[in-house]
Amino acid sequence: MTEPVWGPVHQDIVGLLADHPADVPAVVDHLTKLQDLLVRLPPLEESCPLADFNKLYLVITSTVLDGLYDDRFTDPAFLARLDVEFAARYFDALRFWTDSHPSTPKAWSCLFQRMRGPDARPLPSAAAGVNAHINYDLPFALVTTFDSLDSEPVDGSDQHRDYLEINKIFAERIPELRRGYLDHWQLMIDMVNGDIDDWYQGELVEYTRNVAWRNAQKIWRCRHDPDARECERMRLDDNAALLGRLLLSPLGAFLQ
Amino acid sequence: MASDVDTAPLVGRADTMAALRSALLDDVAPGQTAAVFLSGESGVGKTRLLAEAVERLRDAGALVLTGTCLDIGDASPLHPLRQALRRLDADLTEARTSSAVRGLLQVFDEETPGPDGAGALLERVSRGLHLVAGGRPLVLVLDDLQWVDRSTRQLLLYLLAGLGDLQLSVLAAIRAESLQGAHPLRRVLTELRRLRSVRVVDLAPLDRAGTDELAAAIVGTPLPPEAADQLWQRSGGNPFVVEELARDLRDGHDGLSDTLREVFLARVDALPQPAHAVVHAVAAGVEPVEHWLLAQVVRLPEDQLIEAVREAVAHRLLVGADDGYRLRHRLVAEVLAHELLPAERAALHRRYAEALTSATAELHQARLAHHWRLAGEPARALPAAMAAAREAERLHGYAEAHRHWSAALTLATTPPAVLPDGGRPEPVEADRAELLTHAAESAHHCGEHARALALLEELAADPAGPPTCALHIRRARYLAAAGRSAPAEAEYRRVLAAEDCTPRERATAAARLAELLLHLGRYAEAGDQAREALRLAADVEGTASEVVLASSALGFSEAYLEDPDAGLAVMREALDIAERSGRPEDVACAYLHLAELLTGPLNILEEGVVVARRGAERVAELGLGRTWETRLLAIATNGLFRVGQWAEAEKVVAAALRHRPSGADAVELLLARCRLSVGYGDVEASDRDLEAVATVLAGGGARHVLPMLILRAGLAMWQGRHDLARQAVQRGLTESRSDDVIVLATLAWHGLRAEAEASASRTVEVDQNAVRRLREVVDRVAAKSGKAGAPVRYVADGFLALCAAELSRLDDGRGDPELWARAAVEWDRRNHPYPAAYSRLRQAEALLGRRSRLATAGKLLRQAHGTAQALGALPLSEEIRTLAGRARVALDEVPAAARPAPRPRAAAPAAPTVDELVVLTAREREVLAAVAEGLTNREIGQRLFISERTIGVHVSHIFDKLQVRTRVQASAIFLRNNAD
């Protein structure tokens, strides 16, 4: 038998992933437990590239949770659902990877592959995770959320404003993260939110922070058409994977 | 060659098969439902497993219905079920079942569009299935669920929630790849997999041993190690791939093909010409392709056709069944897709279309539209698409109808292709405005609001479109449905200002606008607008609907603005008008609003209940029982619960559920019944209703999530599971809007009560972080309710009083009797005995804790006990009795013969001189031992090989005999008696 995917913490991670968190407090709890496991993963342990992403994601999600408790959002039902759906896709990718399943999104596998080394710098690793999560997972999480709430992605709606509020959370958290990582955070956020994506698609867009939202609107329109939906999914996966590999390449190291 | 068609043995699935059988049949209690969803990648053997399961379930005496969902994106509503019934009909020999099946099929044929059509159809379908089942367990098996239509999805959830009152199991297979991205089933499955009655089985590929076993079975001998290695590498354990590669090996094809694609390409190439044609024809058709249809498409003489089909089957490219032919696997279709020239494919579609034109078949119009479109003849596809859309609307499948209307719109602008003979087909003639109208309306009905609005804009630009005023009204309607209130308001105002609008249109707009403003909490404006609507409607005949709508807006706005009498008078007047000159729906609507007004903001509960019940009788006379009677009875139930007439409430809710309601109406009733069960302390019934609610909500309906969470927290507290109560409250707090003051106040009380009781019973640690957050919520609710309308403030204040009192319990561990007294007064004033009795219990507890005014405490306990007994609130009664026992307060209870006399439990637990467990049976001791280990009922059931239900019964007996309320208390007694 080959060695289990998650080495010595395999059973723990499989056990953790068997559960599907249903609300934001449970998502935070899940990410916390996952973090404890990831940093024990040989050979890189503390510098596990996935742990770098997971830590960042945990910080952001905890801030979202506080925001939900503190009446920060207009439509908490929407944002809470989105947060759960969003996280579910990350956990799905981890499950696929655990089973060495061919359906593991390419956007994620490029980061997962790096867990065995060579050592990657924390910033590009976290950035690659953010890239996969925002550029690939987020549009679908948005579509599923709207679908389940009998609502629609409409610009300027309460939901849209709440969604943009998350950008502020990123911005608020960046000074802290900077101390942990580096000054190029803003650049990274800009990149994963659109600039590079748009740049290599050769499209000129009016705004760059809203790529995932616009992709969600695009998928929304074709969500009943399995072929078109699958086509869109593959496009996003390929794009995100391309960018992910770029971030994890020596070129990405300049960020550090 | 013939042996090739034999199926390979089913390898490595014995455990799954056994699990399927027990989950779908053996473990399903009478009257209950269950479901297993099998997900797995293509080729992993889902269909094969389904077929095997069908055999075994049939052998075990179940009536099995099997259907397959279709991928032609424009299928018809409920197609898989109708297909399953037709298949069953073809197989049947018993006359009784056969007539039931035909009766149900006829239901679909005779369905007509109507106001509550979708719900009524669900009810008729479940009645029909009941007759078909004829007392046998019914299993519905669906393959390719990833392509399920929306109507079938809703039907499944309805039946699984038990609303159809049918013992049913569902077994469905889903291709795992499809669930990635944004598939609508993804979320449904995430929600369902949490339920006890549902299992999601991820079917994994075979392991190495299974792969070897399967290959050996096909080849006839075990493979040499090298070949076995290679096969394992290439197949990854996917049984379909293993099977095909192993066959190639056995048949001595040189070397192992690298991919399945190559395997199939080689087989297609090896086919003789007629068989080749047959395979291509089936690939272009909609499966299953009937024999007669295939004959017309390939145009071979009968004996040659049969020979060709046999060849294709022998080469494992095609499979035949009674209802027609299918490709053996999707991979075959992919291989074939690149083999035909576009002109060849178009010709095949043309032949299909021509053949179907002259004969009726399943999915007739949808298939015609599909084939004519792909044959490059939009003009002939268009009428078929329109007919398919109307057919879908007839079955209330607005999502499918919308797709057909959209397809029709596209067809109307598609230039026809050049025919093979060089001629042009007839040009498309279509009434674009008509198509746009239908497309927009169906989009509106299926919740595609943005699309509906976009279509309406196209319609507005169309010169043949409707007049501006009608457009404004429709736009406003669509916008309001999309929750976009501001632009909706603007549209209504445009109607009111427009010159060309009729007085009737203006009255409609004014009434709807008043309703919208009311929902926005702009009560004064809503009142003004409602008055304006009533004035406009006064001069116009046949505006009873508008009058009812406007009167209700006026009634509610007055109630909120603290002139309840005026509001009530308006609403009563509206009921009179509706009775005199309105349609039956207007009467029903007037009763509903009047009852809501009384039981809601005015809090005149008894009268509200009377009105709701009288209304229910009246609407039943008017033939509107299913929808309106159900809603009115839901209001009556909730009112009766609050005034403390629980037994009556139980009767009413049972009567309402006999209508087998669906959707939001069903959820309301299930929640109402669950509220009663939680009060009664009936854990099993509460759980069942909460599961049913969660099942329905998996299909949408976010606004009912919060009441469900509140009930979950309430139930968990009676079970001593304060951690679960905390979780439910936390989820509720993170998902409720800050302007939803009553919900927040209710949640805060449940959360604080859970923490206070956790602290008192020491079941779990108090979560200080949670307490801090709950305090913040309380402050926020207090601030917001000060600004809210009086009726909202009235309810919120009651909960805030409870919150303050619970907080005092957390602060000093004993609670402030003054605060509890105040809470009791608040709830007495609201005529709501249940929380009042609870408050008295706590007040007594606080007094006793301070050892002051013991006589008062005794009086309070007796009073609370009287109320709790009258309600039938068992857990509350028991808690009161426990406290009274500790304080040696006599409750002048009629000594209940059924109940063992409460054993005095020493305050300081001395070493027991007698075995306290002597009252338990051997089995109960076993169960208690497991409880003390911390196992759940399910786990205990698994350990002792009895059902979870039975464990629940044992546990409640144990609780009764030991005079305890929680598992922790029971465990403590167990451990005390087994210390040595």
Boltz contact constraints between the chains, C-beta under 6 A:
constraints:
  - contact:
      token1: [A, 23]
      token2: [B, 731]
      max_distance: 6.0
  - contact:
      token1: [A, 24]
      token2: [B, 734]
      max_distance: 6.0
  - contact:
      token1: [A, 25]
      token2: [B, 730]
      max_distance: 6.0
  - contact:
      token1: [A, 68]
      token2: [B, 734]
      max_distance: 6.0
  - contact:
      token1: [A, 69]
      token2: [B, 773]
      max_distance: 6.0
  - contact:
      token1: [A, 71]
      token2: [B, 738]
      max_distance: 6.0
  - contact:
      token1: [A, 76]
      token2: [B, 735]
      max_distance: 6.0
  - contact:
      token1: [A, 77]
      token2: [B, 702]
      max_distance: 6.0
  - contact:
      token1: [A, 77]
      token2: [B, 735]
      max_distance: 6.0
  - contact:
      token1: [A, 80]
      token2: [B, 734]
      max_distance: 6.0
  - contact:
      token1: [A, 80]
      token2: [B, 735]
      max_distance: 6.0
  - contact:
      token1: [A, 103]
      token2: [B, 177]
      max_distance: 6.0
  - contact:
      token1: [A, 140]
      token2: [B, 181]
      max_distance: 6.0
  - contact:
      token1: [A, 140]
      token2: [B, 182]
      max_distance: 6.0
  - contact:
      token1: [A, 143]
      token2: [B, 182]
      max_distance: 6.0
  - contact:
      token1: [A, 144]
      token2: [B, 182]
      max_distance: 6.0
  - contact:
      token1: [A, 144]
      token2: [B, 186]
      max_distance: 6.0
  - contact:
      token1: [A, 144]
      token2: [B, 187]
      max_distance: 6.0
  - contact:
      token1: [A, 147]
      token2: [B, 184]
      max_distance: 6.0
  - contact:
      token1: [A, 148]
      token2: [B, 187]
      max_distance: 6.0
  - contact:
      token1: [A, 149]
      token2: [B, 702]
      max_distance: 6.0
  - contact:
      token1: [A, 150]
      token2: [B, 447]
      max_distance: 6.0
  - contact:
      token1: [A, 150]
      token2: [B, 700]
      max_distance: 6.0
  - contact:
      token1: [A, 152]
      token2: [B, 449]
      max_distance: 6.0
  - contact:
      token1: [A, 152]
      token2: [B, 450]
      max_distance: 6.0
  - contact:
      token1: [A, 219]
      token2: [B, 182]
      max_distance: 6.0
  - contact:
      token1: [A, 223]
      token2: [B, 182]
      max_distance: 6.0
  - contact:
      token1: [A, 229]
      token2: [B, 181]
      max_distance: 6.0
  - contact:
      token1: [A, 233]
      token2: [B, 181]
      max_distance: 6.0
